[in-house]
Amino acid sequence: MTSRLPGFYRLGVAERRRRLLQACRIEEGQFAAIDPGALALDIADGMIENVVGTYALPFSVAVNFCVDGIDSLVPMAIEEPSVVAAASNAARMARPGGFTTHASAPVMIGQIQVTHIVDVDRGAAALRAAEASLLDDARRLVPRLAERGGGPVGLEVRTLARAGEDGGVIVVHLLVDCRDAMGANLVNTLCEALAERVAQIAGGKAGLRILSNLTDGRTITVRCRVEDAALASDGTGAEVRAAVAAASRFAELDPYRAATHNKGIMNGVDAVLVATGQDWRAVEAGAHAYAARTGAYRPLAVWRETDGGLLGELVMPLAVGTVGGALHSHPAARLALELANIDHADRLAALAAASGLATNLAALRALATEGIQRGHMALHARGLARAAGATGELVDRVAAELAACGDVKPDRAREVLARLKESP
Ligand code: NAD
């Protein structure tokens, strides 16, 4: 299967569907899942509370993606124009080597807070000593997950306060390999079941018990290389490359820029998450907390120049599931997984992250080339002013007027020069 569908953007919706039928293993009837009104009112009513209707978004596929050597159409649901085009264009630029990814084990963190501990050192030591036994208890609660190769894998004890309004405070992190589930319900259930015993061992009072959305144990790394020739076809590739790398350094130095840089990444990530029925608020919360984990808010992706090209790398937490959550009920989400041939959570994370790196590249390149083009146009305008016969300060005045009206042409340069000479 190829994700290269040249001219896909020029087709009508019906024709695009026909191309998809040729390109992927889906049947015509399945498109009903993304027809208007596909989410039935009674299903919607069962999903959330106080339902009075449904709310639709455009459903698209981005083309040109090759991720870990496998072509994939990338489903996207988003209201913002140009994100799908940007992702498709950047995926084409990166296509020769494609995107390569590495996913950590899908380990989620469940937090059990214990407050009012008189001796936190003793409490922490007792909890560490009980790790094996607590993990055994936890494993017994999720035998099916263990059969699938997942389940509780570790316990961490962190002291948060030695004294204060809540007394001594310890938080226990229960680390759970959630396999193909996002895992929030799974982890919350485990934390609730263990909380009383944990509090007893620590010598305190059980507080909150819920997963952390800073899922730094469940990250995805995606890389790509883009050649100068792919960055610009007019021979300015090396300049664009330098400008993208400079834009990356800007984001690395300045949280105000980093926020916008990361927003460009989340354009691509969130569109895939929404299309595939994921909890995108959970991923957003995790992404930004991860971006700020050093104490400074930093870009999730960076770009570096190499010989004749750019190297991009995105690292972010990405807790997604191909079972559970909205996938039980949302027909479009299930079709999205099928269209992209996604059968496990790592692949979904890989495609969402590749999409994020692609939209980041497209945004930086657009910013860089617009700046460069403006520079080029200004230079061009000065050249035309001189060619029209302008000298001295008239060169700048003619060039400025050409650039301002956007009509950087020889005739216009002669016209402007004649007028300025007549009435200086
Ligand atoms: P879920 O409750 O539907 O559970 C998934 C279940 O799928 C597991 O319990 C497991 O038994 C089963 N399963 C089948 N095949 C599996 C496989 N290959 N790998 C792993 N499990 C498999 O879903 P969940 O993932 O536990 O929770 C996700 C939901 O929780 C989302 O809807 C999310 O919005 C919601 N949620 C999020 C937060 C938060 O992020 N803070 C808090 C509460 C709830």
Boltz pocket constraint, residues with backbone or C-beta under 6 A from the ligand:
constraints:
  - pocket:
      binder: B
      contacts: [[A, 144], [A, 145], [A, 148], [A, 178], [A, 179], [A, 180], [A, 181], [A, 182], [A, 183], [A, 184], [A, 185], [A, 186], [A, 187], [A, 188], [A, 211], [A, 213], [A, 279], [A, 282], [A, 321], [A, 323], [A, 324], [A, 325], [A, 326]]
      max_distance: 6.0
